[in-house]
Amino acid sequence: MIPKIQQIPRPGLRNVKTALAATICIVFYLLIGRIEGLALACIAVFICVQDSVDKSWKVGLDRAIGTILGGLFGSIAGSIYHLERHILVAAAVGFIGIVLYIFVCHLLRLEGSIIIGLATFTIILYGPEISYMNPLLLAINRTLDTMVGIIIGVSVNMLLFRPRPERFRGCDTVNPAFHYECQRRGHHKIVRWDGGESEELYIYPEDALYKENNFGFRVAVNHDRNERSTFRKFPGFKRKIILLDGEMHLEHKDQHSITLGQYEKDVSMGDWESEGRGKSTDLNLLTAENFTGRFELLRCNDKLALDNSRFVSFYSLRDGVKLYFSHHDHTYKEELDKGDYVIVSWFENGDEHYTVEVCRETGKSSEEPVVLMITAEQV
């Protein structure tokens, strides 16, 4: 019995911080005598206390925008419903308001605020207070209640036992200057384009959008590229491609043409008229004018000395690959399968050094590439 009790996991830090932030909300609302706003503030806390500061900021911002926008829509719809309290009016303003709200969020690229805003819209429009409170005043009150919860939740998460940023959570290192993140295949964002499906491995900055061309660099894998595909133009960018399997003939109009086999590379400018022919899978690196990047194939027993002043990542080409990261007196092992991706933390003025060793215990020739290293840095 005692050994089984000892195996029961203890409450985690996120658990404790969520309860603490909610308790602060409860005490605050009881002291000011606004018990009706307590539930919304606590809901905001539950959502905003995430397992990383990055997530807390993102969720908090999405909830703040959604609450304000949902409150605006709710106050307008509530004013209409307030004039004629009939079931048909309630249904009509609800339907039209929801359709318009979702449309506006997509138009403004605020997809993360849709659910939160709709919840606020519904609470304002159909909550019991609508019968005796001005809809605009109700929307303001509900928005302020949610903002209080966001501020308390994000602040507690940041100030107490601050969690590690999302992309530095791959290993539990002793020295905070070196972290890595391992991303398993199938867990990346999929972007569809005319040539097939693109698996976005990494984009910098991390809140940049591929479709808006507002990134410094982007690493992606194009799986099962169509037999014939026209490349999307990226003015001001440079495109580097390495073929992972199959064969592809590239035609850059008025520039050059080339047929690529496995692990062969091509470099082109993003504003060229380019077309690819042949079923294939390739990895590509897009870099803006103030960035540069390169590929390097690594084999078994390769050992590299690197520093964290540039972006470094590793894409596994085979199953059963082992990467050993050594930093100061510590060594960390990561086992990878084909398609797994490892990102090492990087800093613009980084001066920490580490080594990476590649192994694969399969008995195959060490001449066979097992990992593709992708690097990028600002120039």
C-alpha positions as CSV (number, residue, x, y, z in Angstrom):
1,M,0.0,0.0,0.0
2,I,2.7,2.5,1.0
3,P,4.8,2.0,-2.3
4,K,1.6,2.6,-4.3
5,I,0.9,5.8,-2.3
6,Q,4.4,7.0,-3.0
7,Q,3.9,6.6,-6.7
8,I,1.0,9.0,-6.7
9,P,2.3,12.2,-8.5
10,R,2.4,15.4,-6.5
11,P,0.6,18.5,-7.7
12,G,2.7,20.4,-10.3
13,L,3.7,24.0,-10.2
14,R,1.1,25.0,-12.8
15,N,-1.6,23.4,-10.6
16,V,-0.4,25.4,-7.6
17,K,-0.1,28.7,-9.5
18,T,-3.6,28.3,-11.1
19,A,-5.1,27.8,-7.6
20,L,-3.1,30.7,-6.2
21,A,-4.1,33.1,-9.0
22,A,-7.8,32.1,-8.7
23,T,-7.6,32.6,-4.9
24,I,-6.2,36.1,-5.5
25,C,-9.2,36.8,-7.8
26,I,-11.7,35.5,-5.2
27,V,-10.2,37.6,-2.4
28,F,-10.1,40.7,-4.7
29,Y,-13.7,40.4,-5.8
30,L,-15.0,39.7,-2.3
31,L,-13.2,42.8,-1.0
32,I,-14.7,45.1,-3.7
33,G,-18.1,43.4,-3.4
34,R,-18.4,42.4,-7.1
35,I,-19.3,38.8,-6.7
36,E,-21.1,38.8,-10.1
37,G,-17.8,39.3,-12.0
38,L,-15.9,36.6,-10.0
39,A,-16.6,33.7,-12.3
40,L,-15.4,35.4,-15.5
41,A,-12.2,36.6,-13.9
42,C,-11.5,33.1,-12.6
43,I,-12.2,31.6,-16.1
44,A,-9.6,34.0,-17.5
45,V,-7.1,32.8,-14.8
46,F,-7.7,29.2,-15.7
47,I,-7.0,29.8,-19.3
48,C,-4.0,32.2,-18.9
49,V,-1.9,30.2,-16.5
50,Q,-0.1,28.0,-19.0
51,D,3.0,25.8,-18.9
52,S,5.2,28.5,-20.5
53,V,5.3,32.3,-20.4
54,D,5.1,32.3,-24.2
55,K,1.8,30.5,-24.1
56,S,0.5,32.7,-21.2
57,W,1.2,35.9,-23.2
58,K,-0.3,34.4,-26.4
59,V,-3.5,33.1,-24.7
60,G,-3.8,36.3,-22.6
61,L,-3.6,38.5,-25.7
62,D,-6.1,36.3,-27.6
63,R,-8.5,36.4,-24.7
64,A,-8.1,40.2,-24.3
65,I,-8.8,40.9,-28.0
66,G,-11.6,38.4,-28.1
67,T,-13.2,39.8,-25.0
68,I,-13.1,43.4,-26.3
69,L,-14.4,42.4,-29.7
70,G,-17.0,40.0,-28.3
71,G,-18.1,42.7,-25.9
72,L,-18.5,45.2,-28.7
73,F,-20.6,42.8,-30.7
74,G,-22.5,41.8,-27.6
75,S,-23.4,45.4,-26.7
76,I,-24.7,46.0,-30.2
77,A,-26.7,42.8,-30.4
78,G,-27.9,43.3,-26.8
79,S,-29.2,46.8,-27.6
80,I,-31.3,45.4,-30.5
81,Y,-32.6,42.5,-28.3
82,H,-33.2,45.0,-25.5
83,L,-35.7,46.9,-27.7
84,E,-37.8,43.9,-28.6
85,R,-37.5,40.9,-26.3
86,H,-38.9,38.2,-28.5
87,I,-37.7,34.7,-29.2
88,L,-37.4,35.4,-32.9
89,V,-35.4,38.6,-32.3
90,A,-33.1,36.7,-29.8
91,A,-32.5,34.0,-32.4
92,A,-31.9,36.4,-35.3
93,V,-29.4,38.7,-33.5
94,G,-27.6,35.7,-32.1
95,F,-27.3,34.0,-35.5
96,I,-26.3,37.2,-37.4
97,G,-23.9,38.3,-34.6
98,I,-22.1,35.0,-34.5
99,V,-21.7,34.9,-38.3
100,L,-20.4,38.4,-38.5
101,Y,-18.1,38.0,-35.5
102,I,-16.4,34.9,-37.0
103,F,-16.1,36.6,-40.4
104,V,-14.4,39.7,-38.8
105,C,-12.0,37.5,-36.8
106,H,-10.9,35.6,-40.0
107,L,-10.7,38.9,-41.9
108,L,-8.4,40.4,-39.2
109,R,-6.5,37.1,-38.7
110,L,-7.6,36.8,-35.1
111,E,-8.5,33.1,-35.2
112,G,-7.2,32.6,-31.7
113,S,-9.9,35.0,-30.4
114,I,-12.9,33.4,-31.9
115,I,-14.0,31.0,-29.2
116,I,-13.3,33.5,-26.4
117,G,-15.1,36.3,-28.1
118,L,-18.1,34.2,-28.8
119,A,-18.3,33.2,-25.2
120,T,-18.3,36.8,-24.2
121,F,-20.9,37.7,-26.9
122,T,-23.2,35.0,-25.6
123,I,-22.8,35.9,-21.9
124,I,-23.6,39.5,-22.6
125,L,-26.5,38.8,-25.0
126,Y,-28.3,36.1,-23.0
127,G,-27.0,36.6,-19.4
128,P,-29.6,37.4,-16.7
129,E,-28.2,41.0,-16.4
130,I,-29.5,41.9,-19.9
131,S,-33.0,42.3,-18.4
132,Y,-32.1,45.2,-16.1
133,M,-28.6,46.6,-17.2
134,N,-27.7,48.7,-20.2
135,P,-26.0,46.3,-22.8
136,L,-23.0,48.7,-23.3
137,L,-22.5,49.0,-19.5
138,L,-22.8,45.2,-19.2
139,A,-20.2,44.7,-22.0
140,I,-17.8,47.1,-20.3
141,N,-18.2,45.3,-16.9
142,R,-17.7,41.9,-18.4
143,T,-14.6,43.0,-20.4
144,L,-13.1,44.5,-17.2
145,D,-13.8,41.4,-15.2
146,T,-12.0,39.3,-17.9
147,M,-9.1,41.7,-18.0
148,V,-8.6,41.4,-14.2
149,G,-8.4,37.7,-14.6
150,I,-5.9,37.9,-17.5
151,I,-3.6,40.3,-15.6
152,I,-3.6,38.2,-12.4
153,G,-3.1,34.9,-14.3
154,V,-0.3,36.1,-16.5
155,S,1.4,38.0,-13.6
156,V,1.4,35.0,-11.3
157,N,2.7,32.7,-14.1
158,M,5.6,35.2,-14.8
159,L,6.6,36.2,-11.3
160,L,6.3,32.8,-9.5
161,F,8.5,29.9,-10.6
162,R,8.7,31.4,-14.1
163,P,8.4,28.5,-16.6
164,R,10.8,28.0,-19.4
165,P,9.9,29.4,-22.8
166,E,8.1,26.9,-25.1
167,R,11.0,26.3,-27.5
168,F,13.6,25.7,-24.8
169,R,11.8,22.8,-23.2
170,G,13.6,19.8,-24.8
171,C,15.9,19.0,-21.9
172,D,16.4,19.8,-18.3
173,T,19.8,21.4,-18.4
174,V,21.7,22.8,-15.4
175,N,23.1,25.8,-17.2
176,P,20.3,28.0,-18.6
177,A,22.5,29.2,-21.5
178,F,21.9,25.9,-23.4
179,H,18.6,24.3,-24.2
180,Y,17.2,22.4,-27.1
181,E,13.7,21.3,-28.2
182,C,12.9,18.0,-30.0
183,Q,9.8,18.2,-32.2
184,R,8.4,14.8,-33.3
185,R,7.2,14.2,-36.9
186,G,3.6,15.0,-37.4
187,H,3.4,17.7,-34.8
188,H,4.1,20.6,-37.1
189,K,1.9,23.2,-38.8
190,I,0.8,22.0,-42.3
191,V,0.5,24.7,-45.0
192,R,-1.2,23.8,-48.3
193,W,-0.1,25.3,-51.5
194,D,-0.4,24.7,-55.3
195,G,2.5,22.2,-55.2
196,G,1.2,20.0,-52.4
197,E,1.6,20.1,-48.6
198,S,4.4,22.0,-46.7
199,E,5.3,21.0,-43.2
200,E,6.5,24.1,-41.4
201,L,9.3,23.1,-39.1
202,Y,10.3,26.6,-37.9
203,I,9.7,30.2,-38.7
204,Y,11.4,33.2,-37.2
205,P,10.1,35.2,-35.5
206,E,7.8,32.6,-34.1
207,D,4.7,34.7,-34.5
208,A,5.4,35.5,-38.1
209,L,3.1,34.3,-40.9
210,Y,4.2,32.5,-44.0
211,K,1.4,34.0,-46.1
212,E,2.3,37.6,-45.1
213,N,6.1,37.3,-45.9
214,N,6.9,38.9,-42.6
215,F,9.5,36.4,-41.4
216,G,13.3,36.5,-41.3
217,F,13.7,32.8,-42.2
218,R,11.6,29.7,-42.5
219,V,12.4,26.0,-42.6
220,A,9.9,23.7,-44.2
221,V,9.5,20.2,-45.8
222,N,7.5,19.8,-49.0
223,H,6.1,16.2,-48.9
224,D,5.1,14.4,-52.1
225,R,5.4,17.5,-54.3
226,N,3.0,17.4,-57.3
227,E,4.3,16.2,-60.6
228,R,4.3,19.8,-61.8
229,S,4.3,22.8,-59.4
230,T,4.8,26.6,-59.7
231,F,6.8,28.1,-56.9
232,R,5.2,31.0,-55.0
233,K,7.2,34.2,-55.3
234,F,8.9,35.7,-52.3
235,P,10.4,39.1,-53.4
236,G,13.5,40.0,-51.3
237,F,14.1,36.4,-50.2
238,K,16.6,33.7,-51.1
239,R,15.4,30.1,-51.5
240,K,17.6,27.1,-50.8
241,I,16.4,23.6,-51.6
242,I,17.8,20.2,-50.9
243,L,16.1,17.1,-52.3
244,L,15.3,14.4,-49.7
245,D,14.0,11.8,-52.1
246,G,12.8,11.3,-55.7
247,E,13.9,13.5,-58.5
248,M,13.0,17.1,-59.4
249,H,13.7,19.2,-62.5
250,L,13.8,22.9,-61.6
251,E,13.3,25.6,-64.3
252,H,14.1,29.1,-63.3
253,K,12.9,31.3,-66.2
254,D,15.7,33.4,-67.8
255,Q,18.1,32.2,-65.1
256,H,19.0,28.5,-65.0
257,S,17.6,25.0,-64.9
258,I,18.8,21.9,-63.0
259,T,17.8,18.4,-62.3
260,L,18.2,17.4,-58.7
261,G,18.8,13.9,-57.3
262,Q,18.8,12.9,-53.6
263,Y,20.6,15.3,-51.4
264,E,21.5,17.7,-54.3
265,K,20.9,21.4,-53.7
266,D,19.7,24.5,-55.6
267,V,19.8,28.2,-54.7
268,S,17.4,30.7,-56.3
269,M,16.0,34.1,-55.6
270,G,12.5,34.4,-54.3
271,D,11.2,36.7,-57.0
272,W,12.2,34.4,-59.9
273,E,9.6,32.6,-62.0
274,S,10.3,29.0,-60.9
275,E,8.7,25.7,-61.7
276,G,9.4,22.2,-60.5
277,R,8.6,18.9,-62.2
278,G,8.8,15.4,-60.8
279,K,7.4,13.7,-57.7
280,S,9.7,14.4,-54.8
281,T,10.1,15.5,-51.2
282,D,12.4,18.4,-50.4
283,L,13.5,20.6,-47.6
284,N,13.7,24.3,-48.2
285,L,15.1,27.3,-46.4
286,L,13.8,30.8,-47.1
287,T,15.9,33.7,-45.9
288,A,15.2,37.4,-46.0
289,E,17.8,39.9,-47.1
290,N,19.3,40.4,-43.6
291,F,19.6,36.6,-43.0
292,T,21.8,33.9,-44.5
293,G,21.6,30.1,-44.0
294,R,23.0,26.8,-45.2
295,F,22.5,23.0,-45.2
296,E,25.1,20.4,-44.1
297,L,24.7,16.6,-44.3
298,L,26.0,14.8,-41.2
299,R,27.0,11.1,-41.0
300,C,27.6,8.7,-38.2
301,N,30.5,9.6,-35.9
302,D,30.5,13.2,-37.1
303,K,31.3,15.6,-34.3
304,L,30.9,19.4,-34.5
305,A,31.8,22.3,-32.2
306,L,29.1,25.0,-32.4
307,D,28.1,28.2,-30.6
308,N,24.7,29.6,-29.8
309,S,25.1,32.9,-31.7
310,R,23.2,31.4,-34.7
311,F,20.1,29.3,-35.2
312,V,21.0,25.6,-35.4
313,S,18.6,22.7,-36.1
314,F,18.8,19.0,-37.1
315,Y,16.4,17.1,-39.3
316,S,16.6,13.3,-39.0
317,L,16.8,11.5,-42.3
318,R,16.7,8.0,-40.7
319,D,15.2,6.1,-37.8
320,G,17.3,5.2,-34.8
321,V,19.6,8.3,-34.9
322,K,21.2,9.5,-31.7
323,L,22.4,13.0,-31.1
324,Y,24.7,13.7,-28.1
325,F,24.8,17.4,-27.0
326,S,27.7,18.2,-24.7
327,H,27.8,21.5,-22.9
328,H,30.4,22.2,-20.1
329,D,30.5,19.0,-18.1
330,H,27.0,17.7,-19.1
331,T,26.0,15.5,-22.0
332,Y,22.4,15.1,-23.2
333,K,21.2,12.3,-25.5
334,E,18.2,12.6,-27.9
335,E,17.0,9.6,-30.0
336,L,15.4,10.5,-33.3
337,D,13.3,8.8,-35.9
338,K,12.9,9.9,-39.5
339,G,11.3,13.3,-39.7
340,D,12.0,14.4,-36.1
341,Y,13.4,17.9,-35.8
342,V,15.7,19.4,-33.1
343,I,16.1,23.1,-32.5
344,V,19.0,24.4,-30.4
345,S,18.4,27.7,-28.6
346,W,20.2,30.7,-30.1
347,F,20.9,34.2,-29.1
348,E,22.0,37.1,-31.3
349,N,25.1,37.8,-29.1
350,G,25.5,34.3,-27.8
351,D,29.0,33.1,-26.7
352,E,28.2,29.7,-25.3
353,H,29.8,26.7,-27.0
354,Y,28.7,23.2,-27.2
355,T,29.4,20.0,-29.3
356,V,27.1,17.7,-31.2
357,E,28.0,14.1,-32.0
358,V,25.9,11.9,-34.4
359,C,25.5,8.1,-33.9
360,R,23.4,5.4,-35.4
361,E,23.8,1.9,-34.1
362,T,22.5,0.0,-37.2
363,G,25.7,-1.4,-38.7
364,K,25.2,0.6,-41.9
365,S,28.0,2.5,-43.6
366,S,29.0,5.8,-41.9
367,E,29.1,7.3,-45.4
368,E,25.3,7.4,-45.5
369,P,23.9,10.8,-44.3
370,V,21.6,10.4,-41.3
371,V,21.0,14.0,-40.2
372,L,20.6,17.3,-42.1
373,M,21.8,20.3,-40.2
374,I,20.2,23.6,-41.0
375,T,21.7,26.9,-39.8
376,A,20.7,30.5,-40.1
377,E,22.1,33.8,-38.8
378,Q,21.6,37.5,-39.2
379,V,24.0,39.4,-41.3
